[in-house]
Amino acid sequence: MAEETVNNPVTAKKVNPRIESYKQFWRRLAKNRAAVIGGLLIVFIVLLAFIGPWAITTFTDFRPNATDLGNKLQGPSAAHWFGTDSYGRDIFTRVIFGAKLTLYVGFFSVFIGGVIGVIFGIISGYYGGRIDAIIMRLMDVLLAFPGILLALAIVAVLGGSLTNVIIAVGIFSVPAFARVVRGSTLSVRKLEYIDAVRALGASDFRIIFRHILPNIMSPIIVQASLRVATAILTGAGLSFLGLGAQPPAPEWGAMLNEGRQYMYEAGHVALFPGLMIVLVVLAFNIFGDGVRDALDPKMKNK
């Protein structure tokens, strides 16, 4: 009787392949301790960015731009955990408020670059021919410039502001997404099920966004998770050069720029914003590497 139940297709439990694939991904990711640590750090920083400012304004009297010239350049203490800057502003408060600005630059610039790059890449890989040549030559032109140099040129044209930094970082992220998506699209469009769907009369739009895009999401996710770290570092670099967030905004790169002239007499002014940049970039890089390993088809049998 038990044997009949196991072999009966009616009573057998159906397994959704997509759900099973997600479960396998999370199992492989959970085995990577470094990726788990990186993911937990990202969650902690995101919570800090959104809950921290509320907690500070609710339970303390500190404000990110409140000056106290009588206590300027004070070292870390019980009253000021990260010390104070040249205007007597509490560095810990400014670091907490600056976390949201840093994540804002990282996520939104990657979103802009990802959307544009995916569209260019999937169109280039699907249609090929002259369209592919034009799009890829345009991407080659963008890749000919070092990322930070291209971002500098764009910000120099648009003007220094946080919004323009996001636009600049997003534009220089486009080629990376476009090339990855194009390669994945070239391999997927040759599969038999794409020919079958096309033979049934499906439009190019339906084939691209219903059948090709869902099957190339893995490299897009990996590229996005790794690209956030680059975007944060580039955004901080532009702000450090005075082309990003303008004073008195508590952006970490701008805080580094303010503290560099006090490196010897009050090193803490630049130390803590720099440590936060290192921590965030390291967390996203470690987590991105873990996501790449978990989504790698070669890892499925391990």
matplotlib code that plots the C-alpha trace (Angstrom):
import matplotlib.pyplot as plt

x = [0.0, 2.9, 4.6, 1.4, 1.2, 4.8, 4.4, 0.9, 1.4, -1.8, -0.7, 2.9, 3.9, 4.6, 7.8, 8.0, 11.4, 11.7, 11.0, 13.4, 16.1, 15.6, 16.0, 19.2, 20.6, 19.9, 21.4, 24.6, 24.8, 24.3, 27.3, 29.5, 30.4, 32.1, 29.0, 26.7, 28.9, 28.8, 25.0, 24.6, 26.8, 24.7, 21.5, 23.0, 24.2, 20.8, 19.0, 21.5, 20.9, 17.1, 16.7, 19.9, 18.9, 15.5, 17.1, 19.6, 17.0, 14.6, 16.9, 19.8, 20.3, 22.9, 22.2, 24.4, 25.0, 24.9, 28.2, 29.9, 33.2, 34.1, 34.5, 36.1, 38.6, 37.9, 39.0, 36.6, 35.0, 31.9, 30.1, 31.3, 31.9, 33.8, 35.0, 34.2, 35.3, 36.7, 33.3, 32.6, 30.0, 29.6, 31.2, 29.2, 26.0, 27.3, 28.4, 25.0, 23.2, 25.7, 25.0, 21.7, 23.4, 26.1, 23.6, 21.4, 24.2, 25.2, 21.7, 20.2, 23.3, 23.4, 19.7, 20.0, 23.1, 21.4, 18.2, 19.9, 22.6, 20.2, 18.0, 21.1, 22.6, 19.5, 18.6, 22.2, 22.3, 18.9, 18.9, 22.6, 23.9, 24.2, 22.3, 24.7, 27.7, 26.4, 25.6, 28.8, 30.9, 29.2, 29.9, 33.6, 33.8, 32.6, 34.9, 37.8, 37.7, 38.6, 35.5, 36.4, 37.7, 34.4, 32.4, 34.6, 34.0, 30.2, 30.0, 32.3, 29.7, 26.6, 27.9, 28.7, 25.8, 24.6, 22.1, 24.7, 27.0, 24.3, 23.8, 27.6, 28.1, 25.0, 26.3, 29.7, 28.0, 26.1, 28.8, 29.4, 25.8, 25.4, 28.3, 27.2, 23.6, 24.6, 26.7, 24.0, 21.4, 23.5, 23.6, 19.9, 18.5, 19.9, 18.0, 15.3, 12.5, 13.1, 12.7, 9.5, 8.0, 8.9, 7.3, 4.1, 3.9, 5.2, 6.4, 10.0, 8.9, 7.3, 10.2, 12.7, 10.9, 9.0, 11.4, 14.9, 15.2, 14.0, 16.6, 19.6, 18.8, 21.6, 24.5, 22.5, 22.0, 25.7, 26.8, 24.5, 25.6, 29.3, 28.6, 27.1, 30.5, 32.2, 29.4, 29.8, 33.5, 33.3, 30.6, 32.7, 35.7, 33.8, 32.5, 36.1, 37.1, 34.3, 32.2, 29.6, 27.6, 28.3, 29.0, 27.6, 26.0, 27.3, 28.4, 31.4, 33.6, 33.0, 33.8, 37.1, 37.9, 37.1, 39.3, 42.4, 43.9, 43.7, 45.3, 48.2, 46.6, 43.1, 43.3, 39.9, 38.1, 39.0, 39.5, 35.8, 34.3, 37.1, 36.5, 32.8, 33.5, 35.9, 33.4, 30.5, 32.6, 34.0, 30.6, 29.2, 32.2, 32.2, 28.4, 28.6, 31.3, 29.1, 26.1, 28.2, 29.4, 25.9, 24.4, 27.3, 26.0, 29.4, 28.6, 25.3, 26.8, 29.1]
y = [0.0, 2.4, 1.5, 2.4, 5.8, 6.6, 5.7, 7.2, 10.5, 11.9, 11.7, 12.5, 16.0, 18.4, 20.4, 23.9, 24.0, 27.8, 27.5, 24.6, 26.6, 29.4, 27.0, 25.6, 29.1, 30.1, 26.8, 27.4, 31.0, 30.0, 27.7, 30.7, 32.2, 35.3, 36.0, 35.6, 38.0, 40.5, 40.2, 40.8, 43.9, 45.2, 44.6, 46.3, 49.4, 49.7, 49.6, 52.1, 54.4, 54.5, 54.0, 55.8, 59.3, 58.9, 57.5, 60.3, 63.1, 61.4, 60.5, 63.0, 66.7, 66.2, 67.3, 66.6, 70.3, 71.8, 73.6, 74.1, 75.9, 75.6, 71.9, 71.7, 68.9, 67.0, 63.4, 60.4, 60.5, 59.4, 62.6, 62.4, 58.7, 59.6, 63.0, 66.4, 68.1, 71.6, 73.1, 71.2, 69.0, 65.4, 63.1, 60.0, 61.8, 63.0, 59.4, 58.0, 60.6, 60.2, 56.5, 57.2, 59.5, 56.9, 54.1, 56.4, 57.0, 53.4, 51.9, 54.5, 54.8, 51.0, 51.0, 53.6, 51.9, 48.5, 49.4, 51.2, 48.5, 45.6, 47.2, 47.9, 44.5, 42.4, 44.4, 44.0, 40.3, 39.5, 41.4, 41.2, 42.6, 46.3, 47.1, 44.9, 46.6, 50.2, 49.5, 47.6, 50.3, 52.8, 50.7, 50.4, 54.2, 54.4, 51.6, 53.4, 55.9, 54.9, 54.8, 57.6, 59.8, 59.3, 60.2, 63.3, 64.4, 64.0, 65.8, 68.6, 69.1, 68.8, 70.5, 69.3, 67.8, 64.5, 64.0, 64.6, 62.1, 59.5, 60.2, 60.1, 56.8, 55.3, 56.2, 54.7, 51.5, 51.0, 49.2, 46.6, 45.6, 45.8, 43.4, 40.9, 40.9, 40.7, 37.6, 35.9, 36.8, 35.4, 32.0, 31.9, 33.0, 30.0, 27.5, 25.4, 26.7, 30.2, 28.9, 27.1, 30.2, 32.3, 29.6, 30.0, 33.6, 35.4, 38.9, 40.0, 42.0, 38.9, 36.7, 39.2, 40.1, 36.9, 34.2, 35.6, 38.2, 35.8, 33.3, 35.7, 37.3, 35.5, 37.4, 40.6, 40.1, 39.3, 42.3, 44.6, 43.3, 43.8, 47.2, 48.8, 48.7, 50.4, 53.0, 53.8, 54.2, 56.3, 58.5, 59.0, 59.8, 62.5, 64.0, 64.0, 66.0, 68.5, 67.5, 65.5, 66.3, 69.9, 71.1, 70.9, 67.6, 64.8, 62.6, 60.3, 61.4, 65.1, 64.4, 62.9, 66.0, 68.2, 66.1, 65.6, 68.9, 67.7, 64.3, 64.9, 67.0, 65.3, 62.2, 61.0, 63.5, 61.6, 58.2, 57.3, 58.3, 56.4, 53.3, 53.4, 53.6, 50.6, 48.6, 49.2, 48.5, 45.4, 44.1, 44.5, 42.9, 39.9, 39.5, 39.9, 37.2, 34.9, 35.5, 34.9, 31.5, 30.5, 31.3, 29.8, 26.6, 24.9, 25.1, 23.3, 19.9, 20.9]
z = [0.0, 0.9, -2.4, -4.4, -2.6, -3.5, -7.2, -7.6, -9.6, -8.1, -4.5, -5.1, -4.0, -6.8, -6.5, -8.1, -9.9, -9.3, -5.5, -5.3, -7.1, -4.6, -1.7, -3.2, -3.6, 0.0, 1.2, -0.7, 0.4, 4.0, 3.8, 2.9, 6.3, 4.8, 2.6, 5.7, 7.7, 4.7, 4.5, 8.2, 8.0, 5.1, 7.0, 10.1, 8.1, 6.3, 9.7, 11.1, 8.2, 8.7, 12.4, 13.6, 12.7, 14.4, 17.5, 17.8, 17.3, 19.7, 22.6, 22.3, 21.7, 18.9, 15.4, 12.4, 11.6, 15.1, 15.8, 19.1, 18.5, 22.2, 21.8, 18.4, 17.5, 20.7, 20.8, 21.3, 24.8, 26.6, 25.5, 21.9, 20.9, 17.7, 18.8, 17.2, 14.0, 13.4, 14.0, 17.2, 15.4, 16.8, 14.3, 15.5, 14.7, 11.3, 10.5, 11.3, 9.2, 6.4, 6.1, 4.3, 1.8, 1.1, 0.6, -1.5, -3.9, -4.1, -4.6, -6.9, -9.2, -9.6, -10.3, -13.0, -14.6, -14.3, -16.0, -18.9, -19.2, -19.1, -21.9, -24.1, -23.4, -24.0, -27.2, -28.5, -27.8, -29.1, -32.4, -33.2, -36.5, -36.9, -33.7, -31.8, -33.4, -32.7, -29.0, -28.3, -29.9, -27.7, -24.7, -25.8, -25.9, -22.3, -21.2, -22.8, -19.9, -16.4, -14.3, -11.9, -14.8, -16.7, -13.6, -13.0, -16.6, -16.3, -12.9, -14.2, -17.0, -14.9, -11.8, -8.3, -6.4, -5.0, -7.7, -10.4, -8.7, -8.9, -12.6, -13.3, -11.4, -13.0, -16.5, -16.0, -14.6, -17.8, -19.9, -17.2, -17.1, -20.9, -21.6, -19.0, -20.2, -23.9, -23.3, -21.3, -24.0, -26.8, -25.0, -24.1, -27.4, -29.1, -26.9, -28.4, -26.3, -27.6, -31.2, -30.1, -28.5, -31.6, -33.8, -31.8, -32.8, -29.7, -30.2, -29.6, -26.6, -25.0, -25.8, -24.4, -21.1, -20.5, -21.5, -21.8, -19.0, -16.2, -17.3, -17.2, -13.8, -12.0, -13.6, -13.3, -9.5, -9.1, -11.1, -9.1, -5.7, -6.6, -8.4, -5.3, -3.6, -6.6, -6.7, -3.0, -3.4, -6.5, -4.9, -1.8, -4.0, -5.9, -2.7, -1.3, -4.4, -3.7, -6.7, -4.8, -1.7, -0.7, 2.9, 5.5, 4.2, 6.4, 3.5, 4.3, 1.4, 2.2, 5.8, 4.8, 2.8, 5.8, 8.1, 5.9, 7.0, 10.6, 10.0, 12.5, 15.2, 15.2, 13.1, 14.4, 12.2, 9.1, 10.7, 11.5, 8.1, 6.4, 8.5, 7.6, 3.9, 4.2, 6.2, 3.8, 0.6, 2.2, 3.2, -0.3, -1.9, 0.4, 0.0, -3.8, -4.0, -2.0, -4.2, -7.3, -5.9, -4.8, -8.3, -10.2, -12.0, -11.3, -7.6, -7.7, -7.3, -4.5]

ax = plt.figure().add_subplot(projection="3d")
ax.plot(x, y, z, "-o")
ax.set_aspect("equal")
plt.show()
